[in-house]
Amino acid sequence: MNGSSVEQATSYPCRMSLDPRTPVLIGAGQFVNKATGLDDALDASSLMAEAIKAAATDAGLTEVPNPDSLRVVGLLCWNYGDPAFVVAERLGLSPRQTAVSTMGGNSPQTLVNTTALQILRGELDLAILTGGEAWKSRSRFRKHDVTPDWPKAPADRMPDLLGEDLVMNHEAELARGIRLPVQVYPMFETAIRAKAGRTPEQHLKVISELWSRFSEVAASNPYAWSREPKTAEEIRTAGPANRMIGLPYTKYMNSNLDVDMAAALIMCSAAKAESLGVPRDRWVFPHSGSDCHEHPFISNRWSFADTPAVELGGRRALELAGLTMADIDIVDLYSCFPSAVQLGAQSLGLSLEQQLTRTGGLPFAGGPWNNYVMHAIATVMRELRDAPGTNGLVWANGGYTTKHAFGVYSTEPPKVPFRHAYPQDEIDAMPRREVAKPAEAAGQRATLEAYSVMHGRDGAPEMIHAACILADGRRACGESTDASLGREMCASEFVGKAVDLDASGVFHVV
């Protein structure tokens, strides 16, 4: 992928029938395993195999078709070496390629985009995309100090690597211990709150009501990990079962990674779908896609309250499909934390009152690390089939709203071949902030731009992370372990306040 290129195949021949190279999704499967102990635990490759079998059944097939390529979303619960090989062995498949994606929640949609282009070019006829995590069971094994007897590929097996890797942590962020999504997304939240002009109480009400609506969607999703709807008050009220993690996020506002679940998609050319005898009412067409990323380091972004790459990437995907957001009937936005949904909705011109999730989101439907979006695509496929002729949009996100992938889908075939955009050159040229080292920021007056108060398991403030803007426009990372200040910052708005930073990076409110 280079620059702002648009990739597509040659135009369709002038005829009414579908071009045989048209990429189409024919099957989607999801599988959830609620193991109660070590004996009934399944490893991730078993979960993926079950999801693939479900996808074949969904396509109306009596057996799993042998793919040209079996592609697995990068996973974290177990080192299989070549996870696609292990999955293929379980199913008795012999793909000529086994592949694994780079890490990131954008990966499932990126795999769909990549696969669609390869099908168009005639490089593939059929591919199986899958991903899964057995994180909850793996954690249970660790708790009992037991190493599970889970399979691994032979040492000489090396899968192909698909996707784009990014280094996403600036040295200044790492020096302040800022390295985890649970630290960064709450910082985005305070910046969004200040931009909206809401008080902390008003904003907490908005995001807890948003999350309550997400929990209601999960309650009706048969593949959701948690199907218990929660009220807004339950979500925003901290307590023993819902402790505060990073202000303003209680546990219920954080992605739930402690799940055992998998999903799979079967993609092929229209000609292959016809030869397999897949009924046309099972076909879902990817019309267009895009991939891009923000400035990789959050410290270089112009604002913590905007995501220009989401705006551009989403607009390009829609334009390539010949659609606008008004033409989209079904939307699933990446939903690890409330700030991600708000940034995505803002950038795409959507209201928070609209239905922005089809699964229930990562906190309720389940957040199997990099693979959530494959569940979203599978769910969108089902809903598109239930309402033929409608259009769907999926936004996938990796990192700290860093890496983005978009897909536009419909049961109607596209009027032009699948098209893809990678507008990275335009994004790289967007305004960026330089980062001041602590020694450079020391003694300078700065303005607090965003912050989060991280809490311990006892519910008390432990660490404040802050993003500060110096008078010369540079950004500096600050921190404080002042528990009294932490309590004050939980109760009142501190964005916009003047601060001083010392040479060690500790900030002091003026």
C-alpha positions in Angstrom: 0.0 0.0 0.0 1.5 3.3 -1.0 0.2 6.9 -0.7 -3.4 7.7 -1.4 -3.7 5.0 -4.0 -7.0 3.3 -4.9 -6.7 -0.4 -5.8 -9.3 -2.0 -8.0 -9.6 -4.6 -10.8 -10.4 -3.7 -14.3 -14.0 -2.6 -15.0 -16.7 -5.3 -15.3 -17.5 -6.4 -18.7 -20.7 -4.8 -20.2 -23.1 -7.6 -19.3 -25.8 -8.2 -16.8 -24.3 -11.2 -15.2 -21.9 -10.9 -12.2 -18.2 -10.8 -13.0 -16.8 -14.2 -11.9 -13.9 -12.5 -10.0 -16.3 -10.5 -7.7 -15.3 -11.2 -4.1 -18.1 -12.4 -1.9 -18.6 -13.5 1.7 -20.5 -16.8 1.7 -20.3 -17.9 5.4 -19.9 -16.5 8.9 -19.5 -18.4 12.1 -19.2 -17.6 15.8 -18.4 -19.8 18.7 -18.4 -19.1 22.5 -17.2 -21.6 25.1 -18.2 -20.9 28.7 -15.8 -23.4 30.3 -16.3 -23.8 34.0 -12.9 -25.4 34.8 -9.8 -26.9 33.3 -11.4 -30.0 32.0 -13.9 -28.4 29.7 -11.5 -25.6 28.5 -10.8 -25.5 24.8 -7.7 -23.9 23.2 -8.1 -21.1 20.7 -7.4 -23.4 17.7 -10.4 -25.6 18.8 -12.6 -22.5 19.1 -11.5 -21.4 15.6 -12.2 -24.8 14.2 -15.7 -24.7 15.6 -16.3 -21.2 14.2 -15.1 -22.3 10.8 -17.5 -25.3 10.8 -20.3 -23.0 11.8 -19.3 -20.7 8.8 -19.5 -23.6 6.4 -22.9 -24.6 7.7 -24.0 -20.9 7.4 -23.0 -21.0 3.8 -25.2 -24.1 3.2 -22.2 -26.4 2.8 -22.0 -29.9 4.1 -18.3 -29.7 4.8 -15.6 -27.1 5.2 -14.2 -26.2 1.7 -10.4 -26.5 1.3 -9.1 -23.0 1.0 -6.3 -21.5 -1.0 -5.3 -19.6 2.1 -6.2 -20.0 5.8 -5.7 -16.7 7.6 -5.7 -16.2 11.4 -5.9 -12.9 13.2 -2.8 -12.5 15.5 -3.6 -13.9 18.9 -2.2 -13.6 22.4 -3.4 -16.5 24.6 -1.0 -19.2 23.2 2.1 -19.3 20.9 1.1 -21.8 18.2 4.0 -20.8 16.0 1.8 -21.1 12.9 -1.8 -21.0 14.3 -3.3 -21.4 10.8 -1.5 -24.7 10.3 -2.8 -26.0 13.7 -6.4 -25.0 12.7 -6.0 -26.6 9.3 -4.7 -29.8 10.9 -7.8 -29.9 13.2 -10.1 -29.7 10.2 -8.2 -31.9 7.8 -7.5 -29.0 5.4 -4.5 -28.5 3.2 -4.3 -24.8 2.2 -1.4 -23.8 0.0 -0.9 -20.8 2.3 -1.2 -20.4 6.0 -1.0 -16.8 7.3 -1.3 -14.7 10.4 -2.1 -11.0 10.7 -0.1 -8.4 12.5 -1.5 -7.3 15.9 -4.3 -4.8 16.2 -8.1 -4.7 16.4 -8.1 -3.4 12.8 -6.8 -6.7 11.6 -10.1 -8.6 10.8 -11.3 -5.8 8.5 -7.9 -5.4 7.0 -7.8 -9.1 6.2 -11.2 -8.8 4.4 -9.9 -5.8 2.4 -6.6 -7.6 1.5 -8.4 -10.9 0.6 -11.0 -9.1 -1.6 -8.2 -7.5 -3.6 -6.4 -10.8 -4.1 -9.6 -12.5 -5.2 -10.2 -9.8 -7.7 -6.6 -10.2 -9.1 -7.1 -14.0 -9.4 -4.5 -14.8 -6.7 -7.1 -16.6 -4.6 -10.3 -18.4 -5.3 -11.3 -19.1 -1.7 -9.9 -18.1 1.7 -10.9 -18.8 5.3 -10.4 -16.0 7.8 -10.6 -16.8 11.4 -9.5 -15.6 14.8 -10.0 -16.6 18.4 -8.8 -16.3 22.0 -9.0 -18.6 25.0 -7.8 -15.9 27.3 -10.2 -16.8 30.2 -9.2 -20.4 30.2 -5.5 -19.6 29.8 -5.8 -17.3 32.8 -7.5 -20.0 34.8 -4.7 -22.4 34.0 -2.2 -19.8 35.2 -4.1 -19.3 38.4 -3.8 -23.0 39.1 -0.1 -22.9 38.0 -0.8 -25.5 35.3 0.5 -25.3 31.7 -2.2 -26.6 29.3 -1.4 -29.3 26.9 -2.3 -27.2 23.9 -0.9 -27.9 20.4 1.8 -26.1 18.5 2.9 -26.2 14.9 6.1 -27.9 14.0 9.1 -25.7 14.6 9.9 -25.4 10.9 6.4 -24.0 10.1 6.4 -20.3 9.4 3.2 -18.5 8.4 3.1 -15.6 6.1 2.6 -12.3 7.9 -0.2 -10.1 6.6 -0.7 -6.4 7.6 1.2 -3.4 8.7 3.0 -3.2 12.0 3.4 0.1 13.8 5.4 1.2 16.8 2.8 3.2 18.8 4.5 4.3 22.0 6.8 7.4 22.1 9.8 7.2 24.4 8.3 10.2 26.3 5.1 8.2 26.9 7.0 5.1 28.0 9.1 7.2 30.4 5.9 8.2 32.1 4.6 4.6 32.1 1.9 5.4 29.6 1.7 2.2 27.5 -1.8 0.6 28.0 -5.2 1.3 26.5 -6.8 1.5 29.9 -4.5 4.6 30.6 -4.9 6.3 27.2 -8.6 6.0 26.3 -9.7 7.8 29.6 -7.4 10.6 28.6 -9.2 10.9 25.3 -12.5 10.9 27.3 -11.6 14.0 29.3 -10.5 15.8 26.2 -13.8 14.9 24.5 -15.7 16.0 27.6 -14.0 19.4 27.7 -14.6 19.9 23.9 -18.3 19.2 24.4 -18.5 21.7 27.2 -20.1 19.2 29.6 -19.5 19.0 33.4 -18.0 15.7 34.6 -21.4 14.7 35.9 -23.2 15.5 32.7 -20.6 13.7 30.6 -20.7 10.6 32.8 -24.4 10.4 32.3 -24.0 10.6 28.5 -21.4 7.8 28.3 -23.1 5.5 30.8 -26.4 5.9 28.9 -24.5 5.0 25.7 -23.0 1.9 27.3 -26.4 0.9 28.7 -27.8 0.9 25.2 -24.8 -1.3 24.1 -25.5 -3.8 26.9 -29.1 -4.1 25.7 -27.9 -5.0 22.2 -25.6 -7.6 23.8 -28.6 -9.1 25.7 -30.2 -10.0 22.4 -27.0 -11.3 20.7 -26.8 -15.1 21.1 -23.0 -14.9 20.7 -22.4 -12.2 23.3 -20.3 -13.1 26.3 -22.4 -11.2 28.7 -26.2 -11.0 28.0 -27.2 -9.2 31.1 -28.5 -5.7 30.3 -27.2 -3.0 32.7 -28.7 0.4 33.6 -26.8 3.6 33.1 -26.6 4.0 36.9 -25.2 0.5 37.3 -22.5 1.3 34.7 -21.4 4.6 36.1 -21.5 3.8 39.8 -18.3 2.4 41.2 -18.5 -0.5 43.7 -16.9 -3.8 44.6 -18.1 -5.5 41.4 -17.5 -2.4 39.3 -14.4 -0.7 40.6 -13.0 2.5 39.1 -10.1 1.8 36.9 -9.1 4.9 35.0 -11.3 8.0 35.6 -14.0 8.2 34.3 -14.1 4.5 33.5 -15.5 1.9 35.8 -14.8 -1.7 35.1 -18.1 -2.0 33.0 -16.8 0.7 30.7 -13.6 -1.2 29.8 -13.2 -3.9 27.2 -13.8 -7.4 28.5 -10.8 -9.4 27.3 -11.5 -12.3 29.7 -13.4 -14.5 27.2 -13.1 -17.7 25.2 -14.6 -17.1 21.8 -13.8 -17.2 18.0 -15.3 -16.2 14.7 -14.7 -17.1 11.1 -15.5 -15.9 7.6 -15.4 -17.8 4.3 -14.6 -15.5 1.3 -14.4 -16.5 -2.4 -14.9 -15.4 -5.9 -18.5 -15.3 -7.3 -17.5 -18.2 -9.7 -16.3 -20.3 -6.7 -19.5 -19.6 -4.8 -21.5 -20.7 -7.8 -19.4 -23.9 -8.2 -19.9 -24.7 -4.5 -23.7 -24.3 -4.9 -23.9 -21.6 -2.2 -27.4 -20.1 -2.4 -27.5 -16.5 -3.5 -29.4 -15.4 -0.4 -26.2 -16.3 1.6 -24.0 -14.0 -0.4 -22.8 -10.7 1.1 -20.6 -8.4 -1.0 -17.7 -6.3 0.2 -18.2 -3.1 -1.9 -15.2 -1.1 -0.7 -12.6 -0.8 2.0 -9.9 1.5 3.3 -7.0 1.3 5.7 -5.0 4.1 7.3 -3.7 5.3 10.7 -3.4 8.4 12.8 0.0 9.8 13.7 1.4 6.6 15.4 2.3 8.3 18.7 -0.5 9.9 20.6 1.9 12.6 21.7 2.2 13.8 18.1 -1.5 14.1 17.5 -2.9 17.6 17.2 -5.8 16.9 19.5 -6.9 14.2 21.8 -10.5 15.0 20.9 -10.3 14.4 17.2 -9.5 11.5 14.9 -8.9 12.9 11.4 -7.8 9.5 9.9 -11.1 8.0 10.9 -12.9 10.9 9.1 -10.8 10.5 6.0 -10.7 6.7 5.9 -14.4 6.4 6.4 -15.2 9.0 3.8 -13.0 7.3 1.2 -14.5 3.9 1.8 -18.0 5.4 1.3 -17.0 7.3 -1.7 -15.5 4.2 -3.4 -18.8 2.4 -2.8 -20.7 5.4 -4.3 -22.5 6.0 -1.0 -22.8 8.5 1.8 -23.4 7.9 5.4 -27.1 8.6 4.8 -27.1 5.4 2.6 -25.8 3.2 5.5 -28.5 1.2 7.3 -26.3 -0.9 9.6 -23.3 0.3 11.5 -20.8 -1.3 13.9 -18.2 1.1 15.4 -15.3 -0.3 17.3 -16.2 0.0 21.0 -13.4 -0.9 23.3 -14.1 2.2 25.4 -16.7 5.0 25.3 -14.2 7.5 23.9 -13.5 5.3 20.9 -17.2 5.2 20.0 -17.5 9.0 20.4 -14.5 9.7 18.3 -15.7 7.3 15.6 -19.2 8.7 15.6 -18.0 12.3 15.5 -15.6 11.6 12.6 -18.2 9.8 10.6 -21.1 12.3 11.3 -23.1 9.9 13.4 -25.3 10.6 16.4 -24.7 8.8 19.7 -28.4 8.2 19.8 -28.1 5.9 16.7 -27.5 2.2 17.0 -23.7 2.1 16.7 -23.1 -1.5 17.7 -24.6 -4.7 16.3 -23.0 -7.0 18.8 -23.1 -5.1 22.0 -19.5 -4.0 21.9 -16.3 -5.3 23.5 -17.3 -4.8 27.2 -20.5 -6.8 26.8 -20.4 -8.9 23.6 -16.8 -9.7 24.4 -13.4 -8.3 23.5 -11.2 -11.2 22.3 -8.2 -9.0 21.8 -7.6 -8.4 18.1 -10.6 -10.4 16.8 -13.6 -8.5 18.0 -14.3 -7.1 14.5 -14.6 -10.5 12.9 -17.6 -11.0 15.3 -18.9 -7.6 14.2 -18.6 -8.5 10.5 -20.3 -11.9 11.0 -23.2 -10.1 12.9 -23.5 -7.4 10.2 -23.7 -10.2 7.5 -26.6 -11.8 9.4 -28.5 -8.5 9.6 -27.9 -7.6 6.0 -29.3 -11.0 4.9 -32.3 -10.3 7.1 -32.9 -7.0 5.2 -31.8 -7.6 1.6 -30.7 -4.5 -0.2 -29.5 -2.6 2.9 -25.9 -1.4 3.3 -23.5 -1.9 6.2 -20.4 -0.1 7.5 -17.8 -1.6 9.8 -15.1 0.4 11.5 -12.2 -1.5 13.0 -9.6 0.1 15.3 -6.2 -0.9 16.6 -4.0 0.6 19.2 -5.1 3.9 20.7 -7.6 4.8 18.0 -4.5 4.5 15.9 -4.9 2.0 13.1 -8.2 2.0 11.2 -9.9 -0.3 8.7 -13.3 0.3 7.1 -15.6 -2.0 5.1 -18.8 -1.3 3.2 -21.1 -4.4 2.7 -24.4 -5.2 1.0 -26.3 -8.2 -0.3 -26.5 -6.3 -3.6 -23.5 -6.7 -5.8 -21.4 -3.6 -6.3 -21.8 -1.5 -9.4 -18.1 -1.4 -9.9 -15.4 -3.9 -8.7 -14.4 -3.8 -5.1 -12.2 -0.8 -4.5 -9.7 0.0 -1.7 -8.0 3.2 -0.5 -4.9 3.8 1.6 -4.8 7.6 2.0 -1.8 7.6 4.3 0.2 10.3 2.6 -2.7 12.8 3.2 -2.8 11.8 6.9 0.9 12.0 7.4 0.8 15.6 6.0 -1.8 16.7 8.7 -0.7 19.0 11.6 1.3 17.3 14.3 2.7 18.4 17.6 6.3 17.9 18.7 7.1 16.4 22.0 9.1 18.3 24.7 11.4 16.3 27.0 10.9 16.8 30.7 14.1 19.0 30.9 12.7 21.2 28.1 9.3 21.5 29.7 10.6 22.2 33.2 9.8 25.7 34.4 7.4 26.4 31.5 3.7 27.2 32.1 1.5 24.7 30.3 -2.2 24.0 29.9 -3.7 20.7 30.9 -5.2 19.1 27.8 -6.3 15.7 29.0 -5.8 13.4 32.0 -6.8 10.2 33.7 -6.7 9.2 37.3 -5.7 5.6 37.6 -7.1 3.8 40.6 -5.8 0.8 42.6 -7.9 -2.3 43.4 -8.8 -0.6 46.7 -10.6 2.1 44.8 -8.1 4.9 45.7 -6.3 7.1 43.2 -2.8 5.9 42.5 -1.4 7.7 39.5 -2.5 10.7 37.4 -1.4 10.8 33.7 -1.7 14.1 32.0 -1.1 15.6 28.5 0.0 19.2 28.7 0.4 21.8 25.9 3.2 24.2 26.3 3.1 27.9 25.2 5.1 27.0 22.0 2.5 24.3 21.0 4.6 21.3 22.0 3.1 18.5 24.1 4.6 17.3 27.3 3.6 14.2 29.3 3.1 14.7 33.0 2.3 12.6 36.0 1.6 12.8 39.7 1.1 10.4 42.6 -0.6 13.0 44.7 -3.7 11.2 46.0 -5.4 14.3 47.2 -5.0 16.0 43.8 -6.3 12.7 42.2 -9.5 12.9 44.3 -9.9 16.6 43.3 -9.4 15.8 39.6 -12.1 13.1 39.9 -14.6 15.5 41.3 -14.0 18.6 39.2 -12.9 19.5 35.6 -9.2 20.1 35.4 -8.8 20.3 31.6 -7.8 23.8 30.7 -6.1 24.5 34.0 -2.6 26.0 34.1 0.2 23.6 35.3 3.9 23.7 35.8 6.1 20.6 35.1 9.4 19.9 36.8 12.4 18.2 35.3 11.3 14.7 36.4 7.9 15.1 34.5 5.8 15.7 37.6 3.1 18.3 37.0 1.7 20.8 39.6 -1.5 22.7 39.2 -1.0 26.4 39.4 
